[in-house]
Amino acid sequence: MKDVRKTLLERRSIRRYEREQLTENQLDLIYDAIENTPTSYNGQQFTVIDVSDQEVKERLYELTGQKQIKTCSHFMVFCADYYRIHKAAEAKGISWPGFNNTADGLIVGVVDAALAMMSAIVAAESMGLGTCPIGYARTAAPTEISGILGLPDEVFVVCGLAIGVPREMPDLKPKMSRSLLIHGNEYRRDNIAGEVLEYDKLIEEYTANRSGQAKVHAWIDNIIGYYSEAMDYTMLDALMRRGFSLER
């Protein structure tokens, strides 16, 4: 197994996988890591749908267009979940406060699911497996994907994670400098734009020279393009259909 340093600092998103399946021991470690995730209040406001059925993966691929979903060994879908605790409270005769209908409730569920996904990533990467988070599993077709996964009300998809034996090892992608990402004591504002523009040029150089891909782009343009596309998403409607009617 890789040590902690290599596991965290050599991680990269893998989009091509071998046909080899995960072993029972590999899955057990990933599951154990997910189960031991720290969560808000120890409420464990998340659930993972582990999709290994090839037909189901193919259906999810058709909706998302993400090839790694159908080629990975396991596609794990990390969800915010209040259905479980709501049903248990009803069974115990405790009044449900509607926490899922608050902005904080939404954030708590998203944070818990995201932490659980990172636990899975670290466990998988430590064993030499490849992973790729897929946020489009949340936005591509919320109603259809929820139906395929059989999600009840008060449960919604936060992010998907492809896991498998890597068939590629792409160049390590440069990240922003520490001075941009980690601020001491208070948010720094000096020369923020200038440093981000330097990173923008770094990504443009990286995309021009990385192995196996010829698509060249600057980072800022690319991210703003994603944001612009996302303006057409109807996530609030999708959340309300899942039982998250935000009131405050």
GROMACS elastic network, one bead per residue, 0.5 to 0.9 nm:
[ bonds ]
;  ai    aj funct       b0    kb
    1     7     6  0.89331   500
    1   125     6  0.88573   500
    1   126     6  0.55231   500
    1   127     6  0.50491   500
    1   128     6  0.70994   500
    2     5     6  0.79925   500
    2     6     6  0.60274   500
    2     7     6  0.58098   500
    2   125     6  0.78585   500
    2   127     6  0.64902   500
    2   128     6  0.72019   500
    3     6     6  0.55858   500
    3     7     6  0.60806   500
    3     8     6  0.87190   500
    3   126     6  0.69681   500
    4     7     6  0.50505   500
    4     8     6  0.61383   500
    4     9     6  0.83775   500
    4   122     6  0.86250   500
    4   126     6  0.74805   500
    5     8     6  0.54684   500
    5     9     6  0.58513   500
    5    10     6  0.79602   500
    6     9     6  0.52642   500
    6    10     6  0.53064   500
    6    11     6  0.77255   500
    6   126     6  0.80236   500
    7    10     6  0.58991   500
    7    11     6  0.61946   500
    7   122     6  0.65996   500
    7   123     6  0.85873   500
    7   125     6  0.57897   500
    7   126     6  0.51972   500
    7   127     6  0.86230   500
    7   128     6  0.84579   500
    8    11     6  0.57252   500
    8   122     6  0.70448   500
    8   125     6  0.81177   500
    8   126     6  0.84675   500
    9    12     6  0.87503   500
   10   125     6  0.89740   500
   10   172     6  0.71902   500
   11   121     6  0.89502   500
   11   122     6  0.87125   500
   11   125     6  0.70020   500
   11   130     6  0.83945   500
   11   131     6  0.85696   500
   11   172     6  0.77305   500
   12   130     6  0.79035   500
   12   131     6  0.77017   500
   12   132     6  0.79438   500
   12   169     6  0.79865   500
   12   170     6  0.73301   500
   12   171     6  0.80056   500
   12   172     6  0.61364   500
   12   173     6  0.73086   500
   13   130     6  0.70840   500
   13   131     6  0.57512   500
   13   133     6  0.74812   500
   13   169     6  0.87912   500
   13   170     6  0.80173   500
   13   172     6  0.89583   500
   14    17     6  0.74768   500
   14    68     6  0.81729   500
   14   130     6  0.54351   500
   14   131     6  0.54996   500
   14   132     6  0.54706   500
   14   162     6  0.83427   500
   14   163     6  0.84938   500
   14   164     6  0.86677   500
   14   166     6  0.64444   500
   14   167     6  0.79976   500
   14   168     6  0.68403   500
   14   169     6  0.71264   500
   14   170     6  0.74802   500
   15    66     6  0.88489   500
   15    67     6  0.75624   500
   15    68     6  0.51664   500
   15    69     6  0.87146   500
   15    71     6  0.85525   500
   15    72     6  0.83079   500
   15   130     6  0.83015   500
   15   131     6  0.78130   500
   15   132     6  0.65486   500
   15   162     6  0.81736   500
   15   166     6  0.79900   500
   15   167     6  0.82658   500
   15   168     6  0.77530   500
   16    67     6  0.82183   500
   16    68     6  0.62072   500
   16    71     6  0.70846   500
   16    72     6  0.75926   500
   16   130     6  0.88377   500
   16   164     6  0.87557   500
   16   165     6  0.86762   500
   16   166     6  0.62990   500
   16   167     6  0.52627   500
   16   168     6  0.60621   500
   17    20     6  0.81821   500
   17    68     6  0.74081   500
   17    71     6  0.60314   500
   17    72     6  0.56163   500
   17    73     6  0.78852   500
   17   130     6  0.78109   500
   17   163     6  0.84547   500
   17   164     6  0.59348   500
   17   165     6  0.55025   500
   17   168     6  0.72940   500
   18    21     6  0.81857   500
   18    71     6  0.76626   500
   18    72     6  0.75719   500
   18    73     6  0.83289   500
   18   164     6  0.72246   500
   18   165     6  0.54894   500
   18   166     6  0.60641   500
   18   167     6  0.52777   500
   19    71     6  0.73045   500
   19    72     6  0.76216   500
   19    73     6  0.72316   500
   19   164     6  0.83764   500
   19   165     6  0.77058   500
   20    72     6  0.89435   500
   20    73     6  0.72053   500
   20   164     6  0.76514   500
   20   165     6  0.64414   500
   21    72     6  0.84506   500
   21    73     6  0.53342   500
   21    74     6  0.81995   500
   21   164     6  0.70336   500
   21   165     6  0.74375   500
   22    25     6  0.82142   500
   22    26     6  0.61623   500
   22    27     6  0.66182   500
   22    73     6  0.63967   500
   22    74     6  0.77834   500
   22   129     6  0.87493   500
   22   163     6  0.85352   500
   22   164     6  0.66542   500
   22   165     6  0.75212   500
   23    26     6  0.51580   500
   23    27     6  0.63158   500
   23    28     6  0.86027   500
   24    27     6  0.51555   500
   24    28     6  0.60778   500
   24    29     6  0.87638   500
   25    28     6  0.50294   500
   25    29     6  0.63750   500
   25    30     6  0.87594   500
   26    29     6  0.53779   500
   26    30     6  0.64203   500
   26    31     6  0.86950   500
   26   123     6  0.85486   500
   26   124     6  0.74425   500
   26   127     6  0.74773   500
   27    30     6  0.50839   500
   27    31     6  0.60120   500
   27    32     6  0.84362   500
   27   124     6  0.84687   500
   28    31     6  0.50674   500
   28    32     6  0.59582   500
   28    33     6  0.85205   500
   29    32     6  0.50071   500
   29    33     6  0.61254   500
   29    34     6  0.86005   500
   29   120     6  0.86106   500
   29   123     6  0.65390   500
   29   124     6  0.79789   500
   30    33     6  0.51581   500
   30    34     6  0.62479   500
   30    35     6  0.86793   500
   30   119     6  0.76441   500
   30   120     6  0.52427   500
   30   121     6  0.80650   500
   30   122     6  0.84677   500
   30   123     6  0.53690   500
   30   124     6  0.62075   500
   31    34     6  0.50523   500
   31    35     6  0.61341   500
   31    36     6  0.86534   500
   31   120     6  0.73416   500
   31   123     6  0.88284   500
   32    35     6  0.51157   500
   32    36     6  0.62542   500
   32    37     6  0.88660   500
   32   120     6  0.87808   500
   32   123     6  0.88658   500
   33    36     6  0.52004   500
   33    37     6  0.64797   500
   33   116     6  0.78837   500
   33   119     6  0.54830   500
   33   120     6  0.61111   500
   33   122     6  0.84153   500
   33   123     6  0.64615   500
   34    37     6  0.53748   500
   34    48     6  0.86824   500
   34   115     6  0.85082   500
   34   116     6  0.51560   500
   34   117     6  0.72317   500
   34   118     6  0.84355   500
   34   119     6  0.55528   500
   34   120     6  0.57550   500
   34   123     6  0.87593   500
   35    38     6  0.87784   500
   35    44     6  0.88112   500
   35   116     6  0.77860   500
   35   119     6  0.88252   500
   36   116     6  0.83469   500
   36   119     6  0.82016   500
   37    44     6  0.81252   500
   37   112     6  0.79756   500
   37   115     6  0.65423   500
   37   116     6  0.54700   500
   37   117     6  0.89370   500
   37   118     6  0.88432   500
   37   119     6  0.64665   500
   38    41     6  0.89590   500
   38    42     6  0.68964   500
   38    44     6  0.78639   500
   38   112     6  0.75710   500
   38   115     6  0.72927   500
   38   116     6  0.79501   500
   39    43     6  0.62967   500
   39    44     6  0.53997   500
   39    45     6  0.72909   500
   39    46     6  0.88345   500
   39   108     6  0.83228   500
   39   109     6  0.89885   500
   39   111     6  0.78958   500
   39   112     6  0.52802   500
   39   113     6  0.86660   500
   39   115     6  0.76471   500
   39   116     6  0.84858   500
   40    43     6  0.58378   500
   40    44     6  0.69833   500
   40    45     6  0.77225   500
   40   108     6  0.65303   500
   40   109     6  0.85138   500
   40   111     6  0.82423   500
   40   112     6  0.68447   500
   41    44     6  0.78239   500
   42    45     6  0.82898   500
   43    46     6  0.86590   500
   43    85     6  0.83847   500
   43   112     6  0.88882   500
   44    47     6  0.81928   500
   44    81     6  0.83516   500
   44   109     6  0.84033   500
   44   112     6  0.67215   500
   44   113     6  0.85760   500
   45    79     6  0.84676   500
   45    80     6  0.58560   500
   45    81     6  0.50514   500
   45    82     6  0.62126   500
   45    84     6  0.85699   500
   45    85     6  0.82628   500
   45   108     6  0.73097   500
   45   109     6  0.52602   500
   45   110     6  0.84145   500
   45   111     6  0.88624   500
   45   112     6  0.60107   500
   45   113     6  0.72654   500
   46    78     6  0.69861   500
   46    79     6  0.53910   500
   46    82     6  0.77727   500
   46   109     6  0.62647   500
   46   110     6  0.80230   500
   46   111     6  0.89917   500
   46   112     6  0.59939   500
   46   113     6  0.51011   500
   46   114     6  0.88907   500
   46   116     6  0.78314   500
   46   155     6  0.83333   500
   47    77     6  0.82495   500
   47    78     6  0.60786   500
   47    79     6  0.52174   500
   47    80     6  0.64986   500
   47    81     6  0.60276   500
   47   113     6  0.73000   500
   47   116     6  0.88925   500
   47   155     6  0.83193   500
   48    76     6  0.63316   500
   48    77     6  0.54402   500
   48    79     6  0.60502   500
   48    80     6  0.88886   500
   48   113     6  0.81577   500
   48   116     6  0.85379   500
   48   117     6  0.87621   500
   49    75     6  0.82146   500
   49    76     6  0.55963   500
   49    78     6  0.66223   500
   49    79     6  0.78358   500
   49   149     6  0.73579   500
   50    74     6  0.65705   500
   50    75     6  0.59967   500
   50    77     6  0.63688   500
   50    78     6  0.87050   500
   51    54     6  0.80781   500
   51    56     6  0.70661   500
   51    57     6  0.67506   500
   51    73     6  0.87283   500
   51    74     6  0.56937   500
   51    75     6  0.50034   500
   51    76     6  0.58312   500
   51    77     6  0.75973   500
   51   149     6  0.87249   500
   52    55     6  0.87969   500
   52    56     6  0.77685   500
   52    57     6  0.72128   500
   52    72     6  0.87414   500
   52    73     6  0.64686   500
   52    75     6  0.65086   500
   52    76     6  0.84506   500
   53    56     6  0.54199   500
   53    57     6  0.63457   500
   53    58     6  0.87589   500
   53    74     6  0.83564   500
   54    58     6  0.60935   500
   54    59     6  0.86696   500
   54    70     6  0.68567   500
   54    71     6  0.86919   500
   54    73     6  0.87700   500
   55    58     6  0.50589   500
   55    59     6  0.63513   500
   55    60     6  0.87704   500
   55    70     6  0.86058   500
   56    59     6  0.51024   500
   56    60     6  0.63096   500
   56    61     6  0.85789   500
   56    70     6  0.86189   500
   56   148     6  0.75945   500
   56   149     6  0.86336   500
   57    60     6  0.50937   500
   57    61     6  0.60793   500
   57    62     6  0.86656   500
   57    69     6  0.60007   500
   57    70     6  0.50106   500
   57    71     6  0.83610   500
   57    72     6  0.88704   500
   57    74     6  0.86683   500
   57    75     6  0.73136   500
   58    62     6  0.62318   500
   58    63     6  0.88294   500
   58    67     6  0.89698   500
   58    69     6  0.75311   500
   58    70     6  0.53238   500
   58    71     6  0.88980   500
   59    62     6  0.51325   500
   59    63     6  0.66051   500
   59    64     6  0.88805   500
   59    70     6  0.85437   500
   59   145     6  0.88306   500
   59   148     6  0.81664   500
   60    63     6  0.52380   500
   60    64     6  0.62403   500
   60    65     6  0.81721   500
   60    66     6  0.84462   500
   60    69     6  0.72190   500
   60    70     6  0.78418   500
   60   137     6  0.80273   500
   60   145     6  0.69019   500
   60   148     6  0.80605   500
   61    64     6  0.51282   500
   61    65     6  0.51848   500
   61    66     6  0.55960   500
   61    67     6  0.62838   500
   61    68     6  0.81481   500
   61    69     6  0.58431   500
   61    70     6  0.60070   500
   62    65     6  0.56372   500
   62    66     6  0.80763   500
   62    67     6  0.89436   500
   63    66     6  0.84458   500
   63   137     6  0.85431   500
   63   140     6  0.66412   500
   63   141     6  0.65483   500
   63   144     6  0.81403   500
   63   145     6  0.78361   500
   64    67     6  0.84797   500
   64    69     6  0.87508   500
   64   136     6  0.65448   500
   64   137     6  0.65478   500
   64   139     6  0.87528   500
   64   140     6  0.56230   500
   64   141     6  0.75567   500
   65    68     6  0.89916   500
   65    69     6  0.86252   500
   65   140     6  0.89727   500
   66    69     6  0.58627   500
   66    70     6  0.78404   500
   66   134     6  0.80447   500
   66   136     6  0.82437   500
   66   137     6  0.88520   500
   67    70     6  0.56631   500
   67    71     6  0.64712   500
   67    72     6  0.86758   500
   68    71     6  0.50450   500
   68    72     6  0.56578   500
   68    75     6  0.87472   500
   68   132     6  0.79353   500
   68   162     6  0.64914   500
   68   163     6  0.88125   500
   69    72     6  0.57587   500
   69    73     6  0.85789   500
   69    74     6  0.80957   500
   69    75     6  0.61109   500
   69   134     6  0.86419   500
   69   160     6  0.88136   500
   69   161     6  0.82879   500
   69   162     6  0.59697   500
   69   163     6  0.88132   500
   70    73     6  0.82010   500
   70    74     6  0.89059   500
   70    75     6  0.82155   500
   70   162     6  0.89254   500
   71    74     6  0.87650   500
   71   162     6  0.86673   500
   71   164     6  0.83667   500
   72    75     6  0.66760   500
   72   131     6  0.87707   500
   72   162     6  0.57918   500
   72   163     6  0.56886   500
   72   164     6  0.50026   500
   72   165     6  0.76864   500
   72   166     6  0.87666   500
   73   162     6  0.76149   500
   73   163     6  0.60432   500
   73   165     6  0.75850   500
   74   161     6  0.82167   500
   74   162     6  0.61612   500
   74   163     6  0.53628   500
   74   164     6  0.65826   500
   75   160     6  0.67910   500
   75   161     6  0.56005   500
   75   163     6  0.62093   500
   75   164     6  0.87598   500
   76   117     6  0.85750   500
   76   159     6  0.85918   500
   76   160     6  0.56452   500
   76   161     6  0.50789   500
   76   162     6  0.64756   500
   76   163     6  0.77175   500
   77   117     6  0.87059   500
   77   137     6  0.79715   500
   77   149     6  0.89787   500
   77   157     6  0.67628   500
   77   158     6  0.76487   500
   77   159     6  0.60450   500
   77   161     6  0.62742   500
   77   162     6  0.88064   500
   78   113     6  0.55389   500
   78   114     6  0.73743   500
   78   116     6  0.75460   500
   78   117     6  0.65897   500
   78   156     6  0.85881   500
   78   157     6  0.60964   500
   78   158     6  0.57380   500
   78   159     6  0.54353   500
   78   160     6  0.59248   500
   78   161     6  0.77643   500
   79   109     6  0.77697   500
   79   110     6  0.76127   500
   79   112     6  0.88393   500
   79   113     6  0.57904   500
   79   114     6  0.86898   500
   79   155     6  0.63535   500
   79   156     6  0.52926   500
   79   158     6  0.51111   500
   79   159     6  0.70986   500
   79   160     6  0.87072   500
   80   106     6  0.78893   500
   80   108     6  0.81963   500
   80   110     6  0.56527   500
   80   111     6  0.84009   500
   80   112     6  0.72259   500
   80   113     6  0.57470   500
   80   114     6  0.89770   500
   80   154     6  0.79796   500
   80   155     6  0.55525   500
   80   156     6  0.55551   500
   80   157     6  0.65609   500
   80   158     6  0.64664   500
   81    84     6  0.68022   500
   81    85     6  0.81981   500
   81   100     6  0.88932   500
   81   109     6  0.64547   500
   81   113     6  0.85730   500
   81   153     6  0.88890   500
   81   154     6  0.60687   500
   81   156     6  0.68991   500
   82    85     6  0.56146   500
   82    86     6  0.59711   500
   82    87     6  0.86024   500
   82    99     6  0.85719   500
   82   100     6  0.66904   500
   82   109     6  0.79301   500
   82   153     6  0.84186   500
   82   154     6  0.52437   500
   82   155     6  0.62314   500
   83    86     6  0.51198   500
   83    87     6  0.61260   500
   83    88     6  0.86054   500
   83   152     6  0.69879   500
   83   153     6  0.64989   500
   83   154     6  0.50728   500
   83   155     6  0.62690   500
   84    87     6  0.54018   500
   84    88     6  0.63003   500
   84    89     6  0.86929   500
   84   154     6  0.87202   500
   84   155     6  0.89810   500
   85    89     6  0.60071   500
   85    90     6  0.85782   500
   86    89     6  0.51520   500
   86    90     6  0.63072   500
   86    91     6  0.87119   500
   86    95     6  0.89934   500
   86    96     6  0.65062   500
   86    98     6  0.89451   500
   86   154     6  0.86881   500
   87    90     6  0.51146   500
   87    91     6  0.62329   500
   87    92     6  0.87065   500
   88    91     6  0.50263   500
   88    92     6  0.62823   500
   88    93     6  0.86431   500
   88    94     6  0.86052   500
   89    92     6  0.50624   500
   89    93     6  0.60958   500
   89    95     6  0.69377   500
   89    96     6  0.68121   500
   90    94     6  0.57423   500
   90    95     6  0.69393   500
   90    96     6  0.74075   500
   91    94     6  0.76924   500
   96    99     6  0.79117   500
   97   100     6  0.84881   500
   98   101     6  0.55271   500
   98   102     6  0.75179   500
   98   105     6  0.87271   500
   99   102     6  0.55777   500
   99   103     6  0.85921   500
   99   104     6  0.77900   500
   99   105     6  0.52551   500
   99   106     6  0.82821   500
  100   103     6  0.79023   500
  100   104     6  0.81181   500
  100   106     6  0.60748   500
  100   109     6  0.84673   500
  100   154     6  0.71132   500
  100   243     6  0.77140   500
  100   244     6  0.57009   500
  100   245     6  0.76987   500
  100   246     6  0.76732   500
  101   104     6  0.85434   500
  101   105     6  0.66621   500
  101   106     6  0.73609   500
  101   240     6  0.89303   500
  101   243     6  0.77630   500
  101   244     6  0.50459   500
  101   247     6  0.58466   500
  101   248     6  0.74542   500
  102   105     6  0.50865   500
  102   106     6  0.63828   500
  102   107     6  0.87181   500
  102   244     6  0.79192   500
  102   245     6  0.76753   500
  102   246     6  0.50420   500
  102   247     6  0.56892   500
  102   248     6  0.50596   500
  103   106     6  0.51064   500
  103   107     6  0.62192   500
  103   108     6  0.86206   500
  103   246     6  0.61858   500
  103   247     6  0.76474   500
  103   248     6  0.59620   500
  104   108     6  0.60080   500
  104   109     6  0.86047   500
  104   248     6  0.83723   500
  105   108     6  0.51133   500
  105   109     6  0.63222   500
  105   110     6  0.86860   500
  105   244     6  0.89881   500
  105   246     6  0.89917   500
  106   109     6  0.53550   500
  106   110     6  0.62985   500
  106   111     6  0.86868   500
  106   244     6  0.76220   500
  106   246     6  0.82340   500
  107   110     6  0.50862   500
  107   111     6  0.59986   500
  107   112     6  0.84969   500
  108   111     6  0.52003   500
  108   112     6  0.61115   500
  108   113     6  0.85946   500
  109   112     6  0.52342   500
  109   113     6  0.61761   500
  109   114     6  0.85392   500
  109   158     6  0.86100   500
  110   113     6  0.52247   500
  110   114     6  0.60397   500
  110   115     6  0.85669   500
  110   157     6  0.89355   500
  110   158     6  0.62083   500
  111   114     6  0.50630   500
  111   115     6  0.60665   500
  111   116     6  0.85411   500
  112   115     6  0.51790   500
  112   116     6  0.62064   500
  112   117     6  0.86750   500
  113   116     6  0.50708   500
  113   117     6  0.62296   500
  113   118     6  0.87571   500
  113   157     6  0.89269   500
  113   158     6  0.67319   500
  113   159     6  0.80017   500
  114   117     6  0.50326   500
  114   118     6  0.63080   500
  114   119     6  0.86832   500
  114   158     6  0.74028   500
  114   159     6  0.75512   500
  115   118     6  0.51092   500
  115   119     6  0.62665   500
  115   120     6  0.87477   500
  116   119     6  0.50336   500
  116   120     6  0.63849   500
  116   121     6  0.87261   500
  117   120     6  0.50536   500
  117   121     6  0.61913   500
  117   122     6  0.87276   500
  117   133     6  0.83726   500
  117   159     6  0.80964   500
  117   160     6  0.83386   500
  117   161     6  0.73587   500
  118   122     6  0.61438   500
  118   123     6  0.85175   500
  119   122     6  0.53457   500
  119   123     6  0.62378   500
  119   124     6  0.86108   500
  120   123     6  0.51791   500
  120   124     6  0.60124   500
  120   125     6  0.84234   500
  120   161     6  0.87020   500
  121   124     6  0.51939   500
  121   125     6  0.59147   500
  121   126     6  0.84078   500
  121   130     6  0.84519   500
  121   131     6  0.64542   500
  121   132     6  0.84720   500
  121   133     6  0.87183   500
  121   161     6  0.82102   500
  121   163     6  0.83139   500
  122   125     6  0.51876   500
  122   126     6  0.59970   500
  122   127     6  0.88191   500
  123   126     6  0.52818   500
  123   127     6  0.68158   500
  123   129     6  0.88386   500
  124   127     6  0.54713   500
  124   128     6  0.67967   500
  124   129     6  0.52866   500
  124   130     6  0.69729   500
  124   131     6  0.73018   500
  124   163     6  0.73958   500
  124   164     6  0.85031   500
  125   128     6  0.50943   500
  125   129     6  0.50559   500
  125   130     6  0.61185   500
  125   131     6  0.72059   500
  126   129     6  0.73286   500
  127   130     6  0.89486   500
  128   165     6  0.76931   500
  128   166     6  0.82397   500
  129   163     6  0.69272   500
  129   164     6  0.57012   500
  129   165     6  0.50735   500
  129   166     6  0.62369   500
  130   162     6  0.79758   500
  130   163     6  0.57229   500
  130   164     6  0.54261   500
  130   165     6  0.57784   500
  130   166     6  0.50367   500
  130   167     6  0.86107   500
  130   168     6  0.89525   500
  130   169     6  0.89163   500
  131   161     6  0.66021   500
  131   162     6  0.53369   500
  131   164     6  0.66830   500
  131   165     6  0.87121   500
  131   166     6  0.81851   500
  132   160     6  0.82812   500
  132   161     6  0.55460   500
  132   162     6  0.50637   500
  132   163     6  0.68359   500
  133   159     6  0.68134   500
  133   160     6  0.56649   500
  133   162     6  0.63656   500
  133   163     6  0.89544   500
  134   137     6  0.59613   500
  134   138     6  0.82126   500
  134   159     6  0.59218   500
  134   161     6  0.57960   500
  134   162     6  0.74240   500
  135   138     6  0.56263   500
  135   139     6  0.71353   500
  135   140     6  0.88224   500
  135   158     6  0.71942   500
  135   160     6  0.61503   500
  135   161     6  0.84964   500
  136   139     6  0.50394   500
  136   140     6  0.53730   500
  136   141     6  0.85868   500
  136   159     6  0.74308   500
  136   160     6  0.78691   500
  137   140     6  0.58819   500
  137   141     6  0.75359   500
  137   142     6  0.77209   500
  137   145     6  0.76517   500
  137   157     6  0.72180   500
  137   158     6  0.78686   500
  137   159     6  0.60397   500
  137   160     6  0.57500   500
  138   141     6  0.72893   500
  138   142     6  0.60367   500
  138   145     6  0.82676   500
  138   156     6  0.80256   500
  138   157     6  0.52502   500
  138   158     6  0.56995   500
  138   159     6  0.58273   500
  138   160     6  0.76345   500
  138   235     6  0.86380   500
  139   142     6  0.59073   500
  139   157     6  0.87168   500
  139   230     6  0.85312   500
  139   233     6  0.67760   500
  139   234     6  0.81574   500
  139   235     6  0.69497   500
  139   238     6  0.89129   500
  140   145     6  0.83892   500
  140   233     6  0.83396   500
  141   144     6  0.54944   500
  141   145     6  0.59693   500
  141   146     6  0.83866   500
  142   145     6  0.53459   500
  142   146     6  0.59505   500
  142   147     6  0.85144   500
  142   156     6  0.82144   500
  142   157     6  0.77043   500
  142   235     6  0.80595   500
  142   238     6  0.62938   500
  142   239     6  0.86521   500
  143   146     6  0.52100   500
  143   147     6  0.62072   500
  143   148     6  0.87951   500
  143   238     6  0.69849   500
  143   241     6  0.81593   500
  143   242     6  0.84794   500
  144   147     6  0.50582   500
  144   148     6  0.62852   500
  144   149     6  0.87191   500
  145   148     6  0.50579   500
  145   149     6  0.62032   500
  145   150     6  0.84220   500
  145   151     6  0.86893   500
  145   157     6  0.85190   500
  146   149     6  0.52067   500
  146   150     6  0.59283   500
  146   151     6  0.52086   500
  146   152     6  0.81325   500
  146   155     6  0.87187   500
  146   156     6  0.72945   500
  146   157     6  0.75163   500
  146   242     6  0.86702   500
  147   151     6  0.64054   500
  147   152     6  0.88061   500
  148   151     6  0.79812   500
  151   154     6  0.84842   500
  151   155     6  0.61855   500
  151   156     6  0.72789   500
  151   157     6  0.88245   500
  151   242     6  0.86121   500
  152   155     6  0.59900   500
  152   156     6  0.85130   500
  152   242     6  0.76056   500
  152   243     6  0.89409   500
  153   156     6  0.79970   500
  153   241     6  0.78600   500
  153   243     6  0.52368   500
  153   244     6  0.84315   500
  154   239     6  0.87129   500
  154   241     6  0.89982   500
  154   242     6  0.55193   500
  154   244     6  0.63445   500
  155   239     6  0.89761   500
  155   242     6  0.63271   500
  155   243     6  0.75834   500
  155   244     6  0.85655   500
  156   238     6  0.87896   500
  156   239     6  0.71796   500
  156   242     6  0.63505   500
  156   243     6  0.88023   500
  156   244     6  0.88793   500
  157   160     6  0.77557   500
  163   166     6  0.86098   500
  164   167     6  0.89082   500
  166   169     6  0.71701   500
  169   172     6  0.85436   500
  170   173     6  0.83872   500
  170   210     6  0.79479   500
  170   211     6  0.70555   500
  170   212     6  0.79360   500
  171   206     6  0.89035   500
  171   210     6  0.62817   500
  171   211     6  0.68341   500
  173   203     6  0.80835   500
  173   206     6  0.75098   500
  173   207     6  0.89795   500
  173   210     6  0.89628   500
  174   177     6  0.88677   500
  174   199     6  0.85267   500
  174   202     6  0.76216   500
  174   203     6  0.69239   500
  174   206     6  0.76792   500
  175   178     6  0.87549   500
  175   199     6  0.79942   500
  175   203     6  0.85967   500
  176   179     6  0.81925   500
  176   180     6  0.64476   500
  176   181     6  0.68065   500
  176   195     6  0.88496   500
  176   196     6  0.76912   500
  176   199     6  0.62740   500
  177   180     6  0.55259   500
  177   181     6  0.66319   500
  177   182     6  0.86557   500
  177   195     6  0.83796   500
  177   196     6  0.88905   500
  177   199     6  0.78726   500
  178   181     6  0.51220   500
  178   182     6  0.55747   500
  178   183     6  0.82968   500
  179   182     6  0.56454   500
  179   183     6  0.65137   500
  179   188     6  0.89824   500
  179   195     6  0.88728   500
  180   183     6  0.70990   500
  180   188     6  0.84469   500
  180   192     6  0.71840   500
  180   195     6  0.75108   500
  180   196     6  0.77871   500
  182   187     6  0.88514   500
  183   186     6  0.62826   500
  183   187     6  0.58375   500
  183   188     6  0.63231   500
  184   187     6  0.73554   500
  184   188     6  0.79671   500
  185   188     6  0.89741   500
  188   191     6  0.87675   500
  188   192     6  0.77511   500
  189   192     6  0.56992   500
  189   193     6  0.87467   500
  190   193     6  0.83944   500
  190   194     6  0.88778   500
  191   194     6  0.51120   500
  191   195     6  0.62839   500
  191   196     6  0.86332   500
  192   195     6  0.53977   500
  192   196     6  0.62339   500
  192   197     6  0.86532   500
  193   196     6  0.51105   500
  193   197     6  0.61055   500
  193   198     6  0.86856   500
  194   197     6  0.51355   500
  194   198     6  0.64186   500
  194   199     6  0.88612   500
  195   198     6  0.50243   500
  195   199     6  0.64227   500
  195   200     6  0.86300   500
  196   200     6  0.61090   500
  196   201     6  0.87848   500
  196   220     6  0.84084   500
  197   201     6  0.64153   500
  197   202     6  0.86691   500
  197   219     6  0.88476   500
  197   220     6  0.79934   500
  198   201     6  0.52637   500
  198   202     6  0.63656   500
  198   203     6  0.88840   500
  199   203     6  0.62507   500
  199   204     6  0.85956   500
  199   219     6  0.76991   500
  199   220     6  0.89955   500
  200   203     6  0.53433   500
  200   204     6  0.63585   500
  200   205     6  0.88323   500
  200   218     6  0.55704   500
  200   220     6  0.60917   500
  200   221     6  0.87006   500
  201   205     6  0.62556   500
  201   206     6  0.85771   500
  201   218     6  0.65308   500
  201   219     6  0.76961   500
  202   205     6  0.51806   500
  202   206     6  0.61604   500
  202   207     6  0.87294   500
  202   218     6  0.83214   500
  202   219     6  0.85208   500
  203   207     6  0.60777   500
  203   208     6  0.84586   500
  203   216     6  0.88683   500
  203   217     6  0.75127   500
  203   218     6  0.60393   500
  203   219     6  0.58407   500
  204   207     6  0.52925   500
  204   208     6  0.62116   500
  204   209     6  0.87954   500
  204   216     6  0.62461   500
  204   217     6  0.53086   500
  204   219     6  0.67544   500
  205   208     6  0.50994   500
  205   209     6  0.63190   500
  205   210     6  0.84928   500
  205   216     6  0.79848   500
  205   217     6  0.85735   500
  205   218     6  0.83672   500
  206   209     6  0.53259   500
  206   210     6  0.57015   500
  206   216     6  0.82628   500
  207   210     6  0.54420   500
  207   211     6  0.87688   500
  207   213     6  0.75231   500
  207   214     6  0.71336   500
  207   215     6  0.64469   500
  207   217     6  0.64397   500
  207   218     6  0.81795   500
  208   211     6  0.89839   500
  208   213     6  0.81832   500
  208   214     6  0.63922   500
  208   215     6  0.69300   500
  208   216     6  0.50122   500
  208   217     6  0.77751   500
  209   213     6  0.82257   500
  209   214     6  0.77166   500
  209   216     6  0.85336   500
  210   213     6  0.62901   500
  210   214     6  0.76001   500
  211   214     6  0.80073   500
  213   216     6  0.84594   500
  217   220     6  0.88538   500
  217   221     6  0.74644   500
  217   222     6  0.67181   500
  218   221     6  0.56833   500
  218   222     6  0.62621   500
  218   223     6  0.88322   500
  219   222     6  0.51582   500
  219   223     6  0.61580   500
  219   224     6  0.85709   500
  220   223     6  0.52736   500
  220   224     6  0.60542   500
  220   225     6  0.83631   500
  221   224     6  0.53065   500
  221   225     6  0.60393   500
  221   226     6  0.87518   500
  222   225     6  0.50268   500
  222   226     6  0.64403   500
  222   227     6  0.88415   500
  223   226     6  0.50160   500
  223   227     6  0.63059   500
  223   228     6  0.86413   500
  224   228     6  0.60721   500
  224   229     6  0.85564   500
  225   228     6  0.50791   500
  225   229     6  0.62257   500
  225   230     6  0.85657   500
  226   229     6  0.51519   500
  226   230     6  0.61282   500
  226   231     6  0.88130   500
  227   230     6  0.50006   500
  227   231     6  0.64628   500
  228   231     6  0.53047   500
  228   232     6  0.77260   500
  229   232     6  0.59940   500
  229   233     6  0.76614   500
  230   233     6  0.51871   500
  230   234     6  0.86689   500
  231   234     6  0.80947   500
  233   236     6  0.85988   500
  234   237     6  0.55854   500
  234   238     6  0.63657   500
  234   239     6  0.88146   500
  235   239     6  0.59654   500
  235   240     6  0.84858   500
  236   239     6  0.50878   500
  236   240     6  0.62001   500
  236   241     6  0.86488   500
  236   244     6  0.86478   500
  236   245     6  0.84773   500
  236   246     6  0.87108   500
  237   240     6  0.51156   500
  237   241     6  0.62638   500
  237   242     6  0.87231   500
  237   245     6  0.88782   500
  238   241     6  0.51375   500
  238   242     6  0.63941   500
  238   243     6  0.89859   500
  238   244     6  0.87262   500
  239   243     6  0.65118   500
  239   244     6  0.52256   500
  239   245     6  0.70766   500
  239   246     6  0.86744   500
  240   243     6  0.51796   500
  240   246     6  0.76251   500
  241   244     6  0.71640   500
  241   245     6  0.81034   500
  242   245     6  0.84569   500
